[in-house]
Amino acid sequence: MPGIREKRRLPYSAAQMFDLVADVGHYPEFLPWVVATRIRSDDGTEMVADMLVGFKALREKFTSRVHKERPDFIRVQYVDGPLRDLDNCWRFADLPEGGCEIDFSVDFAFKNRMFEMLAGQYFDRAFRKMVEAFERRADALYGVPSTQPVG
């Protein structure tokens, strides 16, 4: 199953970054390829959401269950859509010198092996583009600090 894991240090608190990632309803405003989202339910600790992802003429809908433990942890588990499996985890930890560290991992498997092989070729580039979109969104929401932790 293709996957990726990355750690980043950002100049924002764990709570700020948790809130940004948990705000699935605003993903279409800043995440590439996210066309629309619909929150089916959200009780504060568990959300079920649909996400419509598109690129050119292709459109696919995913349904995920999102487990939230504010401000430390978000886990996204696949419910339904074109994949066989998807597991996505975010861990947020405040740093003593300020800012926070984010530990992000995602693993996925397509139902169709050919799609999985094709996606694997582009996944790293797409992942980097999405990480940059989250960072730009944090800058827009929280402002760019004059000194940023090295990450």
N, C-alpha and C positions, 0 to 999 in steps of 0.2 A: 504494500500500500504506500503510494508516494506521500511524503510529508516534509515538513520543515519546522525548525525550532529556532527561535531567536530571542536574545535578551537585549533590551534597550534601556538606557538611562535617560530620563526626561526631566526637565525642570519643573514639573508639576507634581502635586500630591497624588498619592495612590487613590484617594477618594475622587479627585477630579478626573483622573484617567478612567477609573471604574465607571463613573457617571457617563463619560463620553462613550465608552464601549457599550454600556448597557442601554444607551438611547437609540435602540434599533429603529424607531420611527423616523429618525432624522438621517439615516444612512443614505437615502436617495439624494440628499443635498450635497454630499461630499465624497461618497465612495464610488470609484469607477465601476461601471457595469451594473450597479444596483439601480434598477428602474423604478421599483416600488416595494414597499413593505406593508404588512398588515399585522397588527398585534391581535391575536385571537383571545389571549388571556394574559394577565400579569398580576400576580398577587404580591409582588415585591421580592419574593425569593425564587419564583419560577415563572417563566414567560413561555408562551407558545406563540411563534411568529412565522409568517410566510414571507418569503423574499423572492421577488421576481428579478432575475438576473438576465441581462441581455447584452449581446454584442452583434452589431449589424442586424441581420434578419433573424438571428437565433434568440429565442426566449425560453427560459426554463424557470419553473417555480419550485422552491425548496420550502419545506416545513421543518422547523427545528424547535427543540425544547431547550430553553436557556435557564440554567441553574445559577443563581446569583447569591454570593455571600459578600455583601458590601463591607469594607472597601477592598477585600483581599482577593476575590476569586470569581471568575465567570467560566462556566463550562457549557459549550454548545454541543448538543447531541442531535444527530440527524433523525428525523421522523419519516419524511416522505419526499420523493422527488426523483431526479434522474440518476442519483448516485446509489451505490450499494451501501456505502458507509461514509460518515463524516464525523470527526471528533476534533473539537477545537477548544483549547484551554487558554485562559489568560490568568496570570498571577500578578498581583500588584503589591509592591512593598515600599514603604517610605524609607528613604535613606537618611542616616544621621546628619549628613552635610546638607540636606535639603533635596528636593526632587524625589523621584521614585525610580525603581527598577521594574520593568515589565518583562515577564517571561511569557512568551507566546509560542504555542505549538498548534499545528493543524496536520491531521492525517485524513486522507480521503481515498475512496475506491469507487470507480465508476462501474455500473452494471456491464457496460460494454468495454471489453479489453482494449479495443482500438482507440476509443475515446480516452481511456486512461493513459495509453502510450502518448497520444497527442498532447493531452493536458500536462503530462509530466515534462514535456519539452518546454512549455511556456509557463509552468506554474511558478518557478522561482521569480521570473520577471513580473508576473502579475502580483505575486505576494509582495514584492518590494514596492510596487506602485500603490498597493492598498495600505501598507505600513506608512508610506509617505503621506497618504491622504489623511490617516488618523493623526499624524503629527501636525500637519497643516491645520486640521480642524482644532486641535488643542491650542495652537498658536492663535487662531482666530477667536476662540472662546475665552481663553485665559490670558492672552497677551504674551508677547515674547519677552522673557526676562533678560536683563542686561548681561547677566553672567549665567551660562548654562553649564550643568555638570557634563563632564566628558563621558561619552558613551560609545 
